[in-house]
């Protein structure tokens, strides 16, 4: 529950500093956590929390793209600020070198032989490093590696 206390402390600090953007993000995260807990009928694990943050990050990225298409720079700026705050809560992503090494190990461990085994490799790595790997980048790297077999 360290993440919840971190968010609550951040909310208190943001309220004191009158930082409206951070206040809205912290409140949004607390609401999402409560909703998920009600849905699951138990307290959230750290992995559940990271899933909530990743979902929110994806939503903000999509919003930024939409606002850019609509020439709404004011909303783009607001969403980008919120996105930076959300990224503070994500665990550090794996470096490309580490990811490449992990892909090689997963392919050997799972005895992946072709592109048909791509799903197994991706699932294995996403479970091993929840919240630390970008799924789109991972699938591209795994596809490239398996197509060279």
N, C-alpha and C positions, 0 to 999 in steps of 0.2 A: 504494500500500500504506500510505498515511498512516493510513487508518482502522484497519488492524490494529494498528499501533504505538500509536495513540491508545487502543484498547481494552486492549491489553496493559499500557500505563502506568497506565490507570485501574484495572485489576485489581490491580496491585501496590500502588497507593495505597489501594485499598479494603481489601486484605488487611492492610496496616499499620494502618489506622484501624478495623479490625474491623467494617466496614459490610457485614453479611451480605446485605442486599438488593442492593446494588451488585455485590458479588462474584458473586451468582447470575446477575445480568443479564449481566455481562461474560463469565462462563463460558458462558452460553447463547449469546451472540453469537459467541464464538470457535468453539464447537462447530458452530453453523449455518454459519459461514464455511468451516470445514474440510469439512463434509459437502457443501456446494455445490461446493467446489473438487474434491473427489473425484468428484462427479457429472459435472462439466464437464471434468475432466482438465486444468485450467489455473487460473492464479491469477485471482481475481475482479477485475472492474473496479469502479469507484466506483458505477456504476449498479446492478450486481449486489448490492453491499453495501446500497444504499438499498432495493432490493427486499426483501432479507432483513429489514431493520428495519421496513419498512412491513407486511410479513406478520406480524411479531411484534406490532406495534402493533394490528393488526386482531384478532389472537388475544386480546390482553389486553382489548380493548374488549368482545369477545364474552364473555369470562370474567367481566368485571365485571357485565355484564347478567345472566348466569346466576346469579352469586352473589347479586345483589340479589333476584332472584326466589326464591332459596332462603333468604333472610334470613340470609346468612352475612357479616355486616359485617366480621368479622376478615379474611376472604379478600378482600373488596372493598377494604379499606384497603391490603392487601399488593399487590394487582394495580395499584391506582392509583399507589402509590409506584414500582412497576416501570415503569409506563407513562410516568411523568414522566421517568424516567431514559432510557428508549428514545427519547423525543421529542427529547432533547438531540442525538441522532445524525442526525436528519433535517435536510435542508437547509431554509432558511427558505421558508415557503409564499408563493406569490404573493398580493399584496393583491387585494381584490375589484375595485378600479379597474383594475389592471394586467391581471387576468384578463379583464375585460370588453373591454378594448382588444385583447388578444390574440385573443379570440373573434371580434371584428369583422374583424381582419386575416385570420384563418384562413378565415372565410366568404368574404371577397373573393378571397383567393388560390386557394382550392379551388373557387370559383364554386358554393358551396352554395346551393341554391334552395328546398329543402323539408326536412321532417323525415327523409326518406329518406337525406339526406346527413349526418345527425347523426354516424354512426359514423366517417366520414372526418375530420370536424372534431375529434372527441374524440381519435382516434388521432394526428392531426397534433400536437395540443397536448400530449398525454401523452408523445410522443416528443421534442418540443422541450424540455419541462421535466420530465424524469423525477424522480419523488419530490417534486416541489414543488407538485403540484395534487391536491386531493381529488377522486377520480373521481366520487363521488356529487354533489358540489356542481357540478362541471363539467358533468355530463350535464344537471342541472336548468337551469343557465344557458344551455347550448346549445339545449336543447329550447325554452325560453322565447323565445330570440332567433329560432330558425328558425320557430317557429309564428307569429311576427309578420310574417313575409315574405309 
